[in-house]
Amino acid sequence: MGRSLVKCALSRGDFVVTVGRVFEDDLNETPAESENLLRTACDVRSRESVLRAVQRALDHFGRIDVVANCSGYGVIGACEDQDEHDLRNQFETNFMGTLHIIHATLPYFRRQNGGRYLIFSSTSGALGVPGLGPYCATKYAVEGLIEALLYETDAFNIKATLIEPGLVRRDEPDSGDNPLPTWGHFLIKPPSEGYAQATSPALHAKRMVQWLGDRQPTSAVKCAELVWQLGHCSYPPLRLLLGSYAIESIRDRMRSVTEELEDWKHLNFPVTAEGEQTPNEDVAMAEEQPPSG
């Protein structure tokens, strides 16, 4: 997604700093450096590394208008099977990496009185997916962070959008002889005995990955074009869902939450005229009735 977005921005004449965690891969997968393109390396887990990348961008181009964070890492496996190393790597990359980028650029955006964040989240930031529990947790955390940030920065003309792609395939015509692996940002862990059954819910994400292969229905090139437009949109949305899978799955999730709220709202604690919270009257009356028989 990041590579497609870089190519889209360059094709429209934007000045771009492309950031790769592995600089050699970055060299192989992006166009040659030019007056419109600066390439640099960065590990988002390191605050100092992010600060250096941002400073290099400012030194080279003199300003920054849009920051797109496409970095992400996940482990596929049951929650119980993921150890502390797995958990920390996912949170350090997905959540702390996003926070490091914001800390490095937000003071500049405030002084500039304007800026744009394009934060790649996931449908896993709105859904609990079996086999991706900790990964979902990192994306939920990112979504809460960005929602709170928008309230704090609205007065500074700073906008942010959470981009929630569905199942996206790489479909660039010039992917090269050695394209990146389809699911290269995920590690699939062997399941422990308790979760190894063929129909285990903990293996859902693994089965989905193996079934899909490279047949994801949503185009990365078209997604990149839509995301690029957000960087030039006066009133961007808080969330942009990409692909029918993202729209339908998150719509179903929201419908489920709404229905559950309606089913159980009778157990709330309304506030009385005196300002005290008491159990719902219907529930209290039911408790006071003597048992039948």
C-alpha positions in Angstrom: 0.0 0.0 0.0 2.8 2.4 0.9 4.7 1.7 -2.4 1.5 2.2 -4.4 0.8 5.5 -2.6 4.4 6.7 -3.3 4.0 6.0 -7.0 0.6 7.7 -7.2 1.9 10.8 -5.5 5.0 11.0 -7.7 2.8 10.6 -10.8 0.9 13.7 -9.8 4.0 15.8 -9.3 4.1 15.8 -5.5 7.4 16.0 -3.5 7.7 12.7 -1.7 9.9 11.2 1.0 9.7 7.4 0.9 10.7 5.7 4.1 11.7 2.0 4.3 12.6 0.1 7.4 15.0 -2.1 5.3 16.8 0.4 3.1 17.8 -2.2 0.5 14.2 -3.2 -0.1 13.3 0.4 -0.4 15.9 0.9 -3.1 14.7 -2.1 -5.1 11.0 -1.3 -4.9 10.7 2.5 -5.6 11.8 4.8 -8.4 15.3 6.3 -8.5 15.9 9.3 -6.3 15.1 12.6 -8.1 14.3 16.2 -7.4 10.8 15.1 -6.4 11.8 12.0 -4.4 14.0 11.5 -1.3 14.5 8.1 0.1 15.5 7.3 3.7 15.5 4.5 6.2 13.6 4.5 9.4 12.5 2.0 12.1 9.2 3.4 13.5 9.8 1.5 16.8 12.6 3.9 17.5 11.7 7.5 18.4 15.2 8.7 17.4 15.0 7.0 14.0 11.7 8.7 13.3 13.0 12.1 14.3 16.0 11.7 12.0 13.8 10.8 9.1 11.4 13.8 9.7 14.4 16.2 10.0 15.9 14.9 6.8 12.6 15.5 5.0 12.5 19.1 6.3 16.1 19.7 5.5 15.6 18.5 1.9 12.2 19.9 1.0 11.8 22.7 3.6 8.3 21.7 4.6 5.9 18.8 5.2 2.2 18.9 4.4 1.0 15.2 4.6 2.3 12.3 6.7 1.1 8.8 5.7 1.9 6.0 8.1 1.6 2.6 6.3 3.8 0.6 8.6 2.3 -2.5 10.2 3.2 -6.0 11.5 1.1 -8.8 12.8 1.3 -12.4 14.2 -1.3 -14.9 13.2 -2.0 -17.3 16.0 -4.2 -17.8 19.1 -3.9 -15.2 21.8 -2.6 -17.9 24.2 0.1 -18.9 21.8 1.6 -15.4 21.4 4.4 -14.7 23.8 5.7 -11.4 25.2 8.1 -10.9 22.3 5.2 -11.3 19.8 3.0 -8.9 21.7 5.7 -6.2 22.1 6.8 -6.3 18.5 3.2 -5.7 17.3 2.5 -2.9 19.8 5.9 -1.3 19.2 5.4 -1.3 15.5 1.7 -0.5 15.1 0.9 1.7 18.1 4.1 3.1 19.4 5.3 3.6 15.8 2.3 5.7 15.0 2.7 7.7 18.3 6.4 8.3 17.5 5.5 9.7 14.0 2.9 12.0 15.6 5.2 13.2 18.3 7.9 14.0 15.6 5.6 15.9 13.3 2.8 17.4 15.4 4.8 20.3 16.8 5.8 21.3 13.3 2.2 21.1 12.0 1.0 23.3 14.9 3.6 26.0 14.1 2.6 25.7 10.4 -1.1 25.9 11.4 -2.0 22.9 9.3 -1.2 19.4 8.3 -2.6 16.1 7.3 -2.2 12.6 8.8 -3.2 9.5 6.7 -3.0 6.6 9.2 -3.4 3.1 7.9 -5.5 1.1 10.3 -7.3 -2.0 9.3 -10.7 -3.7 9.4 -9.0 -5.4 12.4 -9.3 -2.0 14.1 -13.1 -2.4 14.2 -13.5 -6.2 14.3 -12.2 -8.9 16.7 -10.7 -11.5 14.3 -9.9 -14.9 15.7 -6.2 -15.7 15.2 -5.3 -12.0 15.2 -6.2 -10.9 18.7 -3.1 -8.9 19.7 -2.9 -7.4 16.2 -6.5 -6.3 16.5 -5.6 -4.8 19.9 -2.9 -2.6 18.4 -5.3 -1.4 15.7 -8.0 -0.7 18.2 -5.5 1.3 20.2 -4.5 3.3 17.1 -8.1 4.2 16.4 -8.7 5.5 19.9 -5.5 7.5 19.7 -6.4 9.2 16.5 -10.0 9.9 17.6 -8.7 11.7 20.7 -6.0 13.5 18.8 -8.5 15.1 16.4 -10.3 16.8 19.3 -7.0 18.1 20.6 -5.7 19.4 17.3 -8.9 20.7 15.5 -8.0 24.3 16.4 -4.6 24.0 14.7 -6.2 23.0 11.3 -4.7 19.5 11.5 -6.7 16.7 9.9 -6.4 12.9 10.2 -8.0 10.0 8.5 -8.0 6.3 9.6 -7.7 4.2 6.4 -9.3 0.8 6.9 -8.5 -1.4 3.9 -10.2 -4.7 3.3 -8.4 -7.5 1.5 -6.1 -5.7 -0.9 -4.0 -7.2 -3.7 -0.9 -5.7 -5.2 -1.7 -5.1 -8.9 1.0 -2.7 -10.1 2.1 -3.6 -13.6 5.7 -2.9 -12.7 6.1 -4.9 -9.5 9.4 -6.3 -10.7 10.9 -9.8 -10.9 11.1 -10.1 -7.1 7.8 -8.7 -5.7 7.3 -8.5 -1.9 5.6 -11.6 -0.4 1.8 -11.3 -0.4 1.5 -11.6 3.4 5.0 -10.5 4.3 4.0 -8.3 7.1 2.5 -11.2 9.0 4.2 -14.1 10.9 2.2 -17.3 11.1 2.9 -19.2 14.3 2.4 -22.9 14.6 -0.6 -23.6 16.9 -0.2 -25.3 20.2 -2.0 -28.6 20.8 -5.1 -27.0 22.2 -5.7 -24.9 19.1 -4.5 -27.3 16.4 -7.8 -28.8 15.3 -8.6 -28.1 11.7 -11.8 -26.2 12.6 -10.3 -24.3 15.5 -11.5 -20.6 15.5 -7.9 -19.7 16.4 -6.8 -20.9 12.9 -9.4 -18.7 11.1 -6.9 -16.1 10.1 -4.4 -18.7 8.9 -7.1 -20.4 6.8 -8.2 -17.1 5.3 -4.6 -16.3 4.3 -4.1 -19.7 2.7 -7.4 -19.6 0.9 -7.0 -16.1 -0.5 -3.4 -16.4 -1.7 -3.1 -13.5 -4.1 -6.8 -13.3 -4.9 -7.7 -10.3 -2.7 -10.6 -8.5 -4.4 -9.5 -4.9 -3.8 -7.0 -3.1 -6.0 -4.0 -1.5 -4.2 -3.5 0.9 -7.1 -7.1 2.2 -6.9 -6.8 2.4 -3.1 -3.7 4.5 -3.4 -5.5 6.9 -5.7 -8.3 7.3 -3.2 -5.9 7.8 -0.3 -3.9 10.3 -2.3 -7.1 12.4 -2.8 -7.5 12.5 1.0 -4.3 14.5 1.2 -5.9 17.2 -0.9 -9.4 17.1 0.5 -10.6 20.0 2.5 -12.9 18.0 4.8 -11.6 14.4 5.0 -13.5 11.7 6.8 -12.4 10.3 10.1 -12.5 6.8 8.5 -12.1 5.7 4.9 -13.2 2.1 4.3 -11.6 0.5 1.2 -13.3 -2.4 -0.5 -16.6 -4.2 -0.2 -15.2 -6.6 2.4 -14.3 -3.7 4.7 -17.7 -2.0 4.3 -19.8 -5.0 4.8 -17.9 -6.5 7.7 -17.7 -3.3 9.6 -21.4 -2.5 8.9 -22.3 -5.9 10.2 -20.2 -5.3 13.3 -21.9 -1.9 14.0 -25.4 -3.5 13.4 -24.5 -6.2 16.0 -23.4 -3.7 18.6 -26.6 -1.6 18.1 -28.8 -4.6 18.4 -27.1 -5.8 21.5 -27.5 -2.3 23.1 -31.2 -2.4 22.3 -31.6 -5.9 23.7 -29.9 -5.0 27.0 -30.7 -1.3 27.5 -33.4 -2.2 30.1 -30.6 -3.0 32.5 -29.3 0.5 32.6 -29.2 2.8 35.7 -31.1 6.0 34.9 -30.4 9.1 36.9 -33.2 10.2 39.3 -34.4 13.8 39.9 -32.1 13.9 42.9 -29.1 13.0 40.7 -28.7 9.5 42.0 -28.4 6.4 39.8 -30.9 3.7 40.5 -31.7 0.4 38.8 -34.4 0.5 36.1 -37.9 0.5 37.6 -39.0 -2.6 35.7 -36.1 -4.6 37.0 -36.6 -3.3 40.6 -40.3 -4.3 40.5 -39.4 -7.7 39.2 -37.0 -8.2 42.1 -39.6 -7.2 44.6 -42.3 -9.7 43.4 -42.5 -12.9 45.6 -41.6 -16.2 43.9 -44.5 -17.9 42.3 -45.8 -21.3 43.4 
